[in-house]
């Protein structure tokens, strides 16, 4: 399975809806999800979508480790790396 990247994250967020898609254009990597308009429930939905697409398990508490899109991408890739090594 390929690595998870910012484009994939943006695709999931766009499909989730709830915010102006223009807010996802440009460099959002270090912008907090809350500033982009995503609350904790939206982040749980993001995690659920990632779990389904990539077959990884993300705990609800992991949302705290993903305050920005860049941190989310890094976190998901760490799970994918661990899964590949298992």
VMD Tcl script that draws the C-alpha trace (Angstrom):
set ca {
  {0.00 0.00 0.00}
  {1.27 3.46 -0.86}
  {2.06 6.11 1.69}
  {-0.66 8.44 2.90}
  {-0.11 11.99 1.68}
  {-1.59 15.46 1.94}
  {-3.55 15.06 -1.29}
  {-5.24 11.92 0.07}
  {-6.06 13.70 3.33}
  {-7.55 16.65 1.44}
  {-9.59 14.26 -0.71}
  {-11.10 12.64 2.39}
  {-11.82 16.02 3.97}
  {-13.51 17.27 0.81}
  {-15.72 14.18 0.63}
  {-16.66 14.64 4.29}
  {-17.93 18.15 3.55}
  {-18.84 20.56 6.27}
  {-16.43 23.37 5.35}
  {-15.75 25.53 2.33}
  {-13.57 23.43 0.03}
  {-11.55 26.54 -0.81}
  {-10.25 26.43 2.77}
  {-8.42 23.23 1.82}
  {-6.58 24.82 -1.10}
  {-3.00 25.87 -0.67}
  {-0.61 24.89 2.07}
  {-2.72 23.78 5.04}
  {-0.13 21.36 6.43}
  {0.57 23.27 9.64}
  {-2.86 24.85 10.10}
  {-4.78 23.42 13.02}
  {-7.86 21.44 12.07}
  {-9.95 23.64 14.38}
  {-8.90 26.73 12.43}
  {-9.91 24.95 9.21}
  {-13.37 24.34 10.67}
  {-13.05 20.71 11.79}
  {-14.04 19.79 15.34}
  {-13.15 16.64 17.25}
  {-16.13 14.73 15.81}
  {-14.98 15.55 12.29}
  {-11.51 14.30 13.15}
  {-12.99 11.05 14.42}
  {-14.78 10.72 11.07}
  {-11.49 11.41 9.28}
  {-9.88 8.62 11.30}
  {-12.75 6.30 10.44}
  {-12.33 7.03 6.73}
  {-8.57 6.40 6.95}
  {-9.18 3.14 8.80}
  {-11.49 1.91 6.05}
  {-9.21 2.95 3.19}
  {-5.92 1.79 4.67}
  {-6.87 -1.02 7.04}
  {-5.23 0.50 10.11}
  {-6.64 1.01 13.60}
  {-6.63 4.54 14.99}
  {-7.62 5.02 18.61}
  {-9.94 7.87 19.56}
  {-7.16 9.29 21.72}
  {-4.89 9.53 18.67}
  {-6.85 12.61 17.58}
  {-4.83 14.49 20.18}
  {-1.66 13.52 18.29}
  {-3.03 14.98 15.05}
  {-3.78 18.69 15.58}
  {-2.74 19.60 12.02}
  {-2.94 17.92 8.62}
  {0.86 17.41 8.57}
  {0.74 15.65 11.95}
  {-2.17 13.51 10.74}
  {-0.26 12.46 7.62}
  {2.82 11.63 9.72}
  {0.74 9.66 12.22}
  {-1.06 7.62 9.56}
  {2.22 6.89 7.79}
  {3.73 5.67 11.07}
  {0.81 3.22 11.36}
  {1.27 2.09 7.75}
  {5.00 1.56 8.32}
  {4.30 -0.48 11.44}
  {1.68 -2.50 9.57}
  {4.09 -3.22 6.72}
  {6.73 -4.37 9.19}
  {4.36 -6.72 10.98}
}
mol new
graphics top color blue
foreach p $ca { graphics top sphere $p radius 0.5 }
foreach p [lrange $ca 0 end-1] q [lrange $ca 1 end] { graphics top cylinder $p $q radius 0.2 }
display resetview
